[in-house]
Amino acid sequence: MKQEKLEYLQKKYESRLKPVKAGISGEQPRPKGPGSKNMRGQMASGKPKEMKKTLGRLFSYISHNKWQLVVVLICIIGGTVANLSGSYMLRPIINGLTSEDGSISSLLKGILTMICIYLVAVLAQYLQQRIMITISQNAIQKLRNELFQKLQKLPVKYYDTHNHGDMMSRFTNDVDAVGEMLNNTVVQLISGTINIVGTFALMLYTNVWLTLITIVMIPVMIKAVQTVGSKSRKYYQAQQAAIGTLNGYIEETVTGQKVVKVFCHEDDARDEFEYLNKDLRGKQIKAQFFGGIMGPVMGNLSQVSYSLTACIGGILCVLRGFDIGGLTVFVNYSRQFSRPINEVAMQVNTIFSALAGAERVFAVMDEEPEKEDAETAIRIEENVEGKTCYVIPKGNAVVNQEGFLQDIVKEDKDAYYKEVKGAVTLTDVTFGYNPDKTILKHVSLYAKPGQKIAFVGSTGAGKTTITNLINRFYDIDSGSITIDNIPVTELERDSLRRNIAMVLQDTHLFTGTVRDNIRYGRLDATDEEVEQAARTASAHSFIMRLEHGYNTMLEGDGANLSQGQRQLINIARAAISKAPILILDEATSSVDTRTEKHIERGMDRLMAQRTTLVIAHRLSTVRNANAIMVLENGEIIERGDHDDLLLQKGRYYELYTGLSELE
């Protein structure tokens, strides 16, 4: 890879990937930047910020299974005690063989007793493993559910500013890492602790002096765990972040593969993937190295302790009359004493990988959701005296507006029911996605019920932003937006959005039949209403030519349909909605001129009873609009109908006559 390309990629990803020092991976060190201190939403570097809090939140997912956990704990204690007791049976068996009155019957009796004790240990281990797996998988199911539910509550802004592949990685890699810890590591930590305590007690009972010798090695082992563990934790966190970044790149490249091929960027895509893959490889090598080296380090230290104990124990047998059976049992316990420490150390990589994953999951779950609707929020209800009405609690402030109680359909003790008509008004609206850049500047306009208002202007002028604000995907900085003189901030979000049908420029179809995708606009629609909506959008004829008609399965975002056909289904989805307000964001941009002519008649029927806001680059599609707003740099510079704007001979006239083009 060329140096300039490498420098470009380093700069591009410096805020998302933690630099890895040269060494094991063979990579060159990358310059530090702002992203070297923080993963900016992916994973903080170094020690987890709140390890205790993260562990507490994780274990809260299993704490409600108290009785099952008690059974698991009993099984762990029973299995550990059985294992320790079985090992201690070697002492009387060996001493019996070396004594003068030893016999085969006593040997067999001792062996059978040992077998029975170990069978109890096996049964206890089976039960605790079976129960713990059930508990942990239930916890993972709950964690995934809560994460997905949280995603449904996050504002559109979150999705606009976060990589989709990285979000998907939290459901897979990160949650799986947590599951691995809950499945095995928790049990091994408890079992290891009990084993250490029990083994230590039996070692003291067997020989105090040899126990002191064994204890001397413990600080050495602990220091080894701390040294290797700190390295392992750091690289496992960097590994998790790198996995998320790589998954995000794969997702956006696969979904945008046509664009890659159109512009012949296969080589660039390959180089970028190679860079990210190499970065991940380097971090995985270091993470796995420091995670894997823990076992050999602890194993060798255990062997040193074992050898030292055996040698001194042999001297005690010769000089102090220490029994051979006791020595055999003690050296066995000496090895067992280091084994649980070794096992706990071996779980370090799993623990830190799980903690890194858990922090990423909890980071999403701690994001600020869309603001809750107020208790006095106004909802919209259908079939009130045969009409769609606002249900306005009597405690809501809008009731006090002058003339507001006109067109009241009915009234009860708690609320007024006012008919929905679909008048949209923006008054002195100012908004910016970022505080340092204003997109809309003091925009004011109105659309009477049933009117068609069109927006034209250069890319970035703020056309789509207006529709995002009406839907409350974003909240305005100043000014007001009302529907039927009700501020959108006073409406329940769900009610507001259910009553605004949108046809976006980018189509999205779900896995399911054509009928299911059209019915997505209103789930209670009948089959006849689905077909009528398709006819309205001029989609019925091509749907009937499909192999299974309306029952044709669509997969991969409708990959077996043309772009125009996908958009027609998208338009039919909006047509089936009973929403009084319709937003068309360049809805016909993906269909050819012939198809556009076919659907214009259907769209006119669709818009006849609705207030319609249209964003279009093709000026021919907005000539019949009641009013056309020409936007530039976030301001309305011209307004009027088609004929009025042509007479003004301003920006619209230049665009329509071809004297200038949209930028």
Secondary structure, DSSP 8 states (H G I E B T S, - for coil): --HHHHHHHHHHHTTTS----SSTT--------GGGT--TTS--SSS-TTHHHHHHHHHTTTTT-HHHHHHHHHHHHHHHHHHHHHHHTHHHHHHHHHSTT--HHHHHHHHHHHHHHHHHHHHHHHHHHHHHHHHHHHHHHHHHHHHHHHHHHS-HHHHHHS-HHHHHHIIIIIHHHHHHIIIIIHHHHHHHHHHHHHHHHHHHHH-HHHHHHHHHTHHHHHHHHHHHHHHHHHHHHHHHHHHHHHHHHHHHHHHTHHHHHHTT-HHHHHHHHHHHHHHHHHHHHHHHHHHHTHHHHHHHHHHHHHHHHHHHHHHHHHHS---HHHHHHHHHHHHHHHHHHHHHHHTHHHHHHHHHHHHHHHHHHTS-------TT-BEEEEEETTEEEEEEETTSGGGGSTTTTTTEEEE-SSEEEEE----EEEEEEEE-SBTTB-SEEEEEEEE-TT-EEEEEESTTSSHHHHHHHHTTSS--SEEEEEETTEEGGGB-HHHHHHTEEEE-SS----SEEHHHHHHTT-TT--HHHHHHHHHHTT-HHHHHHSTTGGG-EE-TTTTTS-HHHHHHHHHHHHHT---SEEEEESTTTTS-HHHHHHHHHHHHHHHTTSEEEEE-S-GGGGTT-SEEEEEETTEEEEEE-HHHHHHHTSHHHHHHHTSS---
